[in-house]
Amino acid sequence: MPVNDYLVTIGLEVHCQIRTATKMFCSCKAGFGYEPNTNVCPTCLGMPGALPTLNEYAIERTILAGLLLGCSVPPVSKWDRKNYFYADMPKNYQTSQLDLPLCMGGEVPLYSWAFPAGVKVDPTEPVVRRVKLDHIHLEEDAAKLTHYGSYSLVDYNRGGTPLMEIVSAPDLTTPDEAYAYLKSLQQIMVCAGISDADMEKGQMRCDVNVSLRPKGQVELGAKIEMKNINSMSAARRALIYEIHRQAEELDRGIAQVQSTRRWDDTLGESIVMRTKENAHDYRYHTCPDLIPVRTAPLVERARKDMPELPEALRERLISRYGLPVADANTLVAEAGLRRYVEQMVSAGAPARKAANWVINNLVATLADKETPLEECPVSPQALAGLVAIVEEGIVSNNQAREVLELLWQHPEQDAAAAAASLGYKKADSGALEGLVDAVLAENQELVELVKGGNTKLINALTGKVMKAAQPKPNPKMVTEIINSRLGLS
């Protein structure tokens, strides 16, 4: 049967590191980029006799995430041990939560701007639909394994980092929805300051569950899980591949077996790892070293920290700043760009112009120079100054791009000084009008052709004025004077 004859059911388990100063059960530093195995202690290394202590802030941040996603918070939450042995979990168990997690239910909005490029959704509607959640629980992260052919290295710095696991219901139906789910969830976590959620740094990872069943069949098909996928596009590719693989095997009469597979993004295929364990295989039991948490005071504190969600932010950008929907969507999707634009507005730039310059010029320059926004040498204040001299008519948009290039090389300059060093200054209107009159008098043949209807030749006249002018005026201003002189405006 074609793939379209099968019902696809997808669930995602998203692991999101919480942005905290210390680890979940000890006082070691949490964070990315430290020398391997330098932020460790007997507790996070699982030494015998070392006892855990709770990171209250991480619990509060998890509750905040639950409130933002419409979850209920049970009055009491407890801790469990999930027993297994991997090289990245030295205690032979993970402190996690099973039957009394911090958050229950809830839903994740799929924002229209979070879908992959080319997917048709209504951009004027902020939320396409909402995906149901099962629960959110808190646990400690494992260490980081790096594989080198015949051996592997372990960095225990990450081990013990507070890790929030957001478990969806089997409520997604397409790889595109899965991509939008991950993007939307990432934006909420970043907006709330709960996590940096950078998938490239491993701060957000996901396990993908997918099953197929023929249309008309009520019972779900066998669940296939793919572990530790570290990008949204990889999750989408993995799902596309796995859906087709399962459909082809089902067509050949090969029954699917509940199992765990590894997604190899280089090969573009999934590889079976093991038959899937169930909860009883992990021999969960209540953690004897940690008492249950009474959540009421933490819920009250979290409520005071409720931030502006992406859909509300989008409406504010449109209503307060008058941004087009497309620009507002872009700035909501990219928090760094939004902060840059808001700093430009604080420095006096008109919001629409600021957004337009950042989205259409600065982003292109960053891409061309292969520079991340956080390393951009041009400050928001300097770019606001550039927008100002464009608005004053000192430079045209094309000339402003030259000024931007100079500001990139000499970020200590302001825009007006950079423009002046390139020969762009505000022209004296009387002197400029006199120069236009002289050029028109010297080029009567062109003037007659323009008056005869060949208005494209105005560009040639503008070019002659620009060549003769010193300092260089805004060509738009020159063209306007020519049109006025020739009675065309």
C-alpha positions as CSV (number, residue, x, y, z in Angstrom):
1,M,0.0,0.0,0.0
2,P,1.1,3.6,-0.5
3,V,2.4,5.4,2.6
4,N,-0.8,7.5,2.5
5,D,-2.8,4.4,3.2
6,Y,-1.3,4.1,6.7
7,L,-2.1,6.1,9.7
8,V,1.1,7.6,11.2
9,T,1.4,8.2,15.0
10,I,4.3,10.1,16.4
11,G,5.3,10.9,19.9
12,L,8.4,12.9,21.1
13,E,10.4,12.7,24.3
14,V,12.3,16.0,24.5
15,H,15.2,16.3,26.9
16,C,16.0,19.9,27.7
17,Q,18.8,21.0,30.0
18,I,17.7,23.7,32.5
19,R,19.8,26.8,32.7
20,T,21.2,26.7,36.2
21,A,24.5,27.6,37.9
22,T,24.9,24.1,39.4
23,K,24.0,20.5,38.8
24,M,20.8,18.8,39.9
25,F,22.0,17.0,43.0
26,C,25.4,18.6,43.8
27,S,27.1,22.0,43.8
28,C,29.3,21.3,40.7
29,K,29.1,23.9,37.9
30,A,26.6,23.3,35.2
31,G,27.3,24.6,31.7
32,F,28.9,24.0,28.3
33,G,32.5,24.4,27.1
34,Y,34.5,23.6,30.2
35,E,37.6,21.3,30.0
36,P,36.5,17.7,30.2
37,N,36.0,16.1,33.6
38,T,36.8,19.3,35.5
39,N,33.3,20.0,37.1
40,V,32.8,16.7,38.9
41,C,32.6,15.6,42.5
42,P,31.9,12.3,44.4
43,T,28.1,12.8,44.1
44,C,27.9,13.3,40.4
45,L,30.5,10.6,39.9
46,G,28.5,8.1,41.9
47,M,31.0,7.4,44.6
48,P,29.8,5.2,47.4
49,G,28.4,7.1,50.4
50,A,28.0,10.4,48.5
51,L,24.5,11.8,49.1
52,P,22.5,14.1,46.8
53,T,20.9,17.5,47.6
54,L,18.1,19.0,45.6
55,N,18.5,21.9,43.3
56,E,15.4,23.9,44.2
57,Y,15.8,26.4,41.3
58,A,15.7,23.6,38.8
59,I,12.5,22.2,40.3
60,E,11.0,25.7,40.1
61,R,12.0,26.1,36.5
62,T,10.5,22.8,35.6
63,I,7.2,23.9,37.2
64,L,7.4,27.2,35.3
65,A,7.7,25.2,32.0
66,G,4.6,23.2,33.1
67,L,2.6,26.3,33.8
68,L,3.5,27.8,30.4
69,L,2.4,24.7,28.7
70,G,-0.9,24.4,30.6
71,C,0.1,21.4,32.8
72,S,-1.3,20.6,36.2
73,V,1.2,20.4,39.1
74,P,0.5,17.7,41.7
75,P,0.7,18.8,45.3
76,V,3.5,16.2,46.0
77,S,6.2,15.0,43.6
78,K,8.7,12.3,44.4
79,W,12.0,10.9,43.1
80,D,12.8,7.4,41.7
81,R,15.8,5.5,40.7
82,K,15.9,4.1,37.1
83,N,18.4,1.2,37.2
84,Y,20.6,0.5,34.3
85,F,24.3,0.4,33.4
86,Y,25.8,2.6,30.7
87,A,29.3,4.1,30.5
88,D,27.7,7.5,30.7
89,M,25.9,6.8,34.1
90,P,28.5,5.8,36.6
91,K,26.1,5.1,39.5
92,N,24.4,2.3,37.5
93,Y,21.1,4.2,38.1
94,Q,19.6,7.6,37.1
95,T,17.7,9.7,39.6
96,S,14.5,10.4,37.8
97,Q,10.7,10.5,38.3
98,L,8.2,7.8,37.3
99,D,4.7,7.9,38.8
100,L,4.6,11.3,40.5
101,P,6.3,13.7,38.1
102,L,6.3,17.5,38.6
103,C,3.9,18.3,35.8
104,M,0.9,16.4,34.2
105,G,-1.0,17.0,31.0
106,G,-0.7,20.2,29.1
107,E,-0.1,20.9,25.4
108,V,2.5,22.5,23.1
109,P,1.3,25.0,20.5
110,L,2.6,24.5,17.0
111,Y,3.4,28.1,15.8
112,S,2.9,28.9,12.2
113,W,6.4,30.3,11.9
114,A,7.9,27.2,13.3
115,F,7.1,24.9,10.4
116,P,9.9,24.0,7.8
117,A,10.3,26.4,4.9
118,G,7.9,25.4,2.1
119,V,5.2,23.9,4.3
120,K,1.9,25.7,3.6
121,V,0.3,27.1,6.8
122,D,-1.6,30.3,7.4
123,P,1.0,32.9,8.5
124,T,-1.6,35.2,9.9
125,E,-2.7,32.6,12.5
126,P,-0.1,32.3,15.3
127,V,-1.0,28.7,16.4
128,V,-1.8,26.0,13.8
129,R,-2.9,23.5,16.4
130,R,-2.0,22.2,19.9
131,V,-0.3,18.9,20.6
132,K,-1.2,17.1,23.9
133,L,1.4,16.4,26.5
134,D,1.5,13.3,28.8
135,H,3.8,14.8,31.5
136,I,7.0,16.6,32.3
137,H,9.5,15.1,34.7
138,L,12.9,16.2,36.1
139,E,16.0,14.0,36.2
140,E,19.8,14.2,35.9
141,D,21.6,14.2,32.6
142,A,24.1,11.5,31.7
143,A,27.7,12.1,30.8
144,K,28.8,12.9,27.2
145,L,30.3,10.1,25.2
146,T,32.5,10.8,22.2
147,H,33.2,7.8,19.9
148,Y,36.4,7.3,18.0
149,G,36.3,4.1,16.0
150,S,37.5,1.4,18.4
151,Y,37.3,3.4,21.6
152,S,35.2,6.1,23.4
153,L,35.9,9.0,25.7
154,V,33.6,10.0,28.5
155,D,33.2,13.6,29.8
156,Y,31.4,13.6,33.1
157,N,31.0,17.4,33.2
158,R,27.5,17.0,31.8
159,G,26.6,14.2,34.2
160,G,24.2,15.4,36.8
161,T,23.0,18.5,34.9
162,P,19.3,19.2,35.5
163,L,17.4,17.7,32.6
164,M,13.7,18.2,32.0
165,E,12.0,15.5,30.0
166,I,8.9,16.7,28.1
167,V,6.9,13.7,27.0
168,S,4.2,14.2,24.4
169,A,1.1,12.1,23.9
170,P,1.1,10.1,20.6
171,D,-0.6,13.2,19.0
172,L,1.7,14.1,16.1
173,T,1.0,12.8,12.6
174,T,3.7,14.1,10.2
175,P,7.4,14.9,10.2
176,D,6.6,18.5,9.5
177,E,4.5,18.7,12.7
178,A,7.4,17.1,14.7
179,Y,9.8,19.8,13.4
180,A,7.3,22.6,14.3
181,Y,6.8,21.0,17.8
182,L,10.5,21.0,18.5
183,K,10.9,24.6,17.2
184,S,7.9,25.9,19.1
185,L,9.1,24.2,22.3
186,Q,12.6,25.6,21.9
187,Q,11.2,29.1,21.5
188,I,9.1,28.8,24.7
189,M,12.0,27.6,26.7
190,V,14.3,30.4,25.4
191,C,11.6,33.1,25.9
192,A,11.1,32.0,29.5
193,G,14.8,31.8,30.2
194,I,14.4,28.2,31.3
195,S,17.0,26.8,28.9
196,D,19.2,27.9,26.0
197,A,17.9,24.8,24.2
198,D,20.7,24.8,21.8
199,M,20.6,21.4,20.0
200,E,24.1,21.8,18.6
201,K,25.4,22.0,22.2
202,G,23.3,19.0,23.3
203,Q,21.1,21.3,25.5
204,M,18.0,20.0,23.8
205,R,17.8,16.4,22.4
206,C,14.9,14.2,21.5
207,D,13.8,10.6,21.2
208,V,11.4,10.0,18.4
209,N,8.6,7.3,18.6
210,V,6.7,6.4,15.5
211,S,4.3,3.6,14.5
212,L,2.2,2.8,11.5
213,R,-1.2,1.1,11.2
214,P,-3.6,0.6,8.3
215,K,-6.4,3.1,8.0
216,G,-9.4,1.8,9.9
217,Q,-7.3,-0.1,12.5
218,V,-7.9,1.3,16.0
219,E,-5.0,-0.4,17.7
220,L,-1.7,1.4,17.4
221,G,1.1,-0.3,15.5
222,A,4.4,-1.4,17.1
223,K,6.3,1.6,18.5
224,I,9.8,2.1,17.0
225,E,12.0,4.6,19.0
226,M,15.0,6.5,17.6
227,K,17.2,7.9,20.4
228,N,19.1,11.1,21.0
229,I,18.5,13.0,17.8
230,N,20.2,16.4,18.0
231,S,18.6,18.6,15.5
232,M,15.1,19.5,14.3
233,S,16.0,18.8,10.6
234,A,17.5,15.4,11.6
235,A,14.4,14.5,13.5
236,R,12.3,15.3,10.4
237,R,14.6,13.3,8.1
238,A,14.6,10.4,10.5
239,L,10.8,10.3,10.6
240,I,10.5,10.5,6.8
241,Y,12.9,7.6,6.4
242,E,11.4,5.5,9.2
243,I,7.8,6.0,8.0
244,H,8.7,4.7,4.5
245,R,10.8,1.9,5.9
246,Q,8.0,0.6,8.1
247,A,5.4,1.0,5.3
248,E,7.6,-1.0,2.9
249,E,8.1,-3.8,5.4
250,L,4.4,-3.9,6.3
251,D,3.6,-4.1,2.6
252,R,5.9,-7.2,2.4
253,G,4.1,-8.8,5.4
254,I,7.0,-8.1,7.8
255,A,5.5,-7.4,11.2
256,Q,7.2,-4.6,13.2
257,V,8.6,-5.4,16.6
258,Q,8.8,-2.8,19.4
259,S,12.5,-1.8,19.3
260,T,15.1,1.0,19.6
261,R,17.0,2.2,16.5
262,R,19.8,4.6,16.0
263,W,19.5,7.3,13.4
264,D,22.6,7.8,11.3
265,D,22.2,11.2,9.7
266,T,25.2,10.7,7.5
267,L,23.9,7.5,6.0
268,G,20.4,8.7,6.1
269,E,19.0,5.5,7.6
270,S,18.1,4.0,11.0
271,I,19.9,1.0,12.4
272,V,18.4,-1.4,14.9
273,M,20.1,-1.3,18.4
274,R,18.0,-3.5,20.6
275,T,14.5,-4.7,21.4
276,K,12.8,-2.0,23.4
277,E,12.7,-2.3,27.1
278,N,9.6,-1.6,29.1
279,A,9.4,0.3,32.4
280,H,9.7,-2.8,34.5
281,D,13.0,-3.6,32.8
282,Y,14.5,-0.6,34.5
283,R,13.4,-1.8,38.0
284,Y,12.2,1.6,39.1
285,H,12.0,2.1,42.8
286,T,11.6,5.2,45.1
287,C,14.9,7.0,45.7
288,P,15.8,6.4,49.4
289,D,18.1,9.5,49.6
290,L,15.5,12.2,48.6
291,I,12.3,13.1,50.3
292,P,9.2,14.0,48.2
293,V,8.7,17.7,47.2
294,R,5.7,19.7,48.3
295,T,5.1,21.9,45.2
296,A,2.7,24.6,46.4
297,P,5.3,27.3,47.4
298,L,7.4,26.6,44.2
299,V,4.2,27.0,42.1
300,E,3.6,30.4,43.6
301,R,7.1,31.5,42.9
302,A,7.0,30.2,39.4
303,R,3.7,32.1,38.7
304,K,5.4,35.4,39.5
305,D,8.0,34.6,36.7
306,M,5.5,33.9,34.0
307,P,7.0,35.5,30.8
308,E,5.5,36.7,27.6
309,L,4.8,33.7,25.4
310,P,5.8,33.8,21.7
311,E,2.2,34.3,20.4
312,A,1.8,37.3,22.7
313,L,5.2,38.6,21.7
314,R,4.2,38.4,18.1
315,E,1.0,40.4,18.7
316,R,3.0,43.0,20.6
317,L,5.5,43.4,17.7
318,I,2.6,43.8,15.3
319,S,0.4,46.1,17.4
320,R,3.1,48.2,19.1
321,Y,5.7,48.5,16.4
322,G,3.5,48.1,13.3
323,L,5.6,45.3,11.9
324,P,4.4,43.2,9.0
325,V,3.4,39.7,9.9
326,A,6.3,38.1,8.1
327,D,8.8,40.3,10.0
328,A,7.1,39.7,13.4
329,N,7.2,36.0,12.7
330,T,10.9,36.1,11.9
331,L,11.8,38.1,15.1
332,V,9.7,35.8,17.3
333,A,11.5,32.8,15.8
334,E,15.0,34.3,16.3
335,A,15.3,35.7,19.8
336,G,18.7,37.2,19.2
337,L,17.5,39.2,16.2
338,R,14.6,40.4,18.2
339,R,16.8,41.7,21.0
340,Y,19.0,43.4,18.4
341,V,16.1,45.2,16.8
342,E,14.7,46.2,20.2
343,Q,18.0,47.7,21.1
344,M,18.0,49.6,17.8
345,V,14.5,51.0,18.6
346,S,15.7,52.0,22.1
347,A,18.5,53.9,20.3
348,G,16.0,55.8,18.3
349,A,15.5,53.8,15.1
350,P,12.0,53.4,13.7
351,A,10.8,49.9,14.4
352,R,9.9,48.9,10.9
353,K,13.1,50.3,9.4
354,A,15.1,48.6,12.2
355,A,13.5,45.2,11.6
356,N,13.8,45.6,7.8
357,W,17.5,46.4,8.0
358,V,18.3,43.5,10.4
359,I,16.3,40.9,8.5
360,N,17.3,41.9,5.0
361,N,20.8,43.3,5.4
362,L,22.4,42.4,8.6
363,V,21.4,38.7,8.4
364,A,22.8,38.5,4.9
365,T,26.1,40.1,6.0
366,L,26.4,37.7,8.9
367,A,25.8,34.8,6.6
368,D,28.3,36.1,4.0
369,K,31.0,36.6,6.7
370,E,30.1,33.3,8.5
371,T,29.7,35.2,11.7
372,P,27.1,34.4,14.5
373,L,25.0,37.3,15.7
374,E,26.6,37.3,19.1
375,E,30.0,38.0,17.5
376,C,28.7,40.8,15.2
377,P,31.1,43.8,15.5
378,V,28.4,46.3,14.5
379,S,26.4,47.3,17.6
380,P,22.6,47.9,17.5
381,Q,23.3,51.5,18.3
382,A,25.7,51.8,15.3
383,L,23.1,50.3,13.0
384,A,20.4,52.6,14.4
385,G,22.7,55.4,13.4
386,L,23.0,54.0,9.9
387,V,19.2,53.9,9.6
388,A,19.1,57.5,10.8
389,I,21.3,58.8,8.0
390,V,19.3,56.8,5.5
391,E,16.2,58.5,6.8
392,E,17.8,61.9,6.7
393,G,18.6,61.4,3.0
394,I,22.4,61.5,3.6
395,V,22.9,58.1,2.0
396,S,20.8,55.8,-0.2
397,N,20.1,52.2,0.7
398,N,22.9,51.1,-1.6
399,Q,25.3,53.6,-0.2
400,A,24.3,52.5,3.3
401,R,25.4,49.0,2.5
402,E,28.9,50.3,1.8
403,V,28.8,52.2,5.1
404,L,27.7,48.9,6.9
405,E,30.8,47.2,5.4
406,L,33.0,50.0,6.7
407,L,31.4,49.8,10.2
408,W,32.1,46.1,10.2
409,Q,35.8,46.8,9.7
410,H,35.9,49.8,12.0
411,P,33.2,49.3,14.7
412,E,34.5,52.1,16.8
413,Q,33.2,54.7,14.2
414,D,29.6,55.9,14.2
415,A,27.6,55.8,11.0
416,A,27.8,59.5,10.1
417,A,31.6,59.5,10.4
418,A,31.8,56.3,8.4
419,A,29.6,57.8,5.7
420,A,31.6,61.0,5.6
421,S,34.9,59.1,5.2
422,L,33.4,57.5,2.0
423,G,32.5,60.9,0.7
424,Y,28.8,60.8,1.6
425,K,27.6,63.9,3.3
426,K,24.4,65.8,3.4
427,A,24.4,67.9,0.2
428,D,23.7,71.6,0.2
429,S,20.3,71.7,-1.6
430,G,21.1,75.0,-3.5
431,A,24.5,73.8,-4.7
432,L,23.0,70.4,-5.7
433,E,20.2,72.1,-7.7
434,G,22.8,74.3,-9.4
435,L,24.8,71.2,-10.3
436,V,21.7,69.5,-11.7
437,D,21.0,72.5,-13.9
438,A,24.5,72.5,-15.2
439,V,24.3,68.8,-16.1
440,L,20.9,69.2,-17.8
441,A,22.3,72.2,-19.8
442,E,25.3,70.1,-21.0
443,N,23.1,67.1,-22.0
444,Q,20.3,68.5,-24.0
445,E,20.1,65.5,-26.2
446,L,19.4,63.2,-23.2
447,V,17.0,65.8,-21.8
448,E,14.9,65.8,-25.1
449,L,14.8,62.0,-25.1
450,V,13.6,61.9,-21.5
451,K,10.9,64.5,-22.3
452,G,9.9,62.4,-25.3
453,G,9.0,59.5,-23.0
454,N,12.3,57.6,-22.5
455,T,12.3,58.1,-18.8
456,K,14.8,55.3,-18.2
457,L,17.5,57.8,-19.3
458,I,16.9,59.7,-16.1
459,N,19.3,57.2,-14.5
460,A,22.0,58.3,-17.0
461,L,21.5,62.0,-16.0
462,T,21.5,61.0,-12.3
463,G,24.8,59.2,-12.8
464,K,26.4,62.2,-14.4
465,V,25.4,64.4,-11.5
466,M,26.7,61.8,-9.0
467,K,30.0,61.7,-10.8
468,A,30.4,65.4,-10.7
469,A,29.1,65.9,-7.2
470,Q,31.4,66.3,-4.2
471,P,30.5,65.2,-1.5
472,K,28.4,62.4,-2.9
473,P,24.7,63.1,-2.5
474,N,21.8,60.6,-2.1
475,P,21.0,59.6,-5.7
476,K,17.3,59.5,-4.8
477,M,17.5,63.2,-4.0
478,V,19.3,63.9,-7.3
479,T,16.6,62.0,-9.3
480,E,13.9,64.0,-7.5
481,I,15.5,67.3,-8.5
482,I,15.9,66.1,-12.1
483,N,12.2,65.1,-12.3
484,S,11.2,68.5,-10.8
485,R,13.3,70.4,-13.3
486,L,11.9,68.4,-16.3
487,G,8.3,68.7,-15.0
488,L,8.0,65.0,-14.5
489,S,7.0,65.0,-10.8
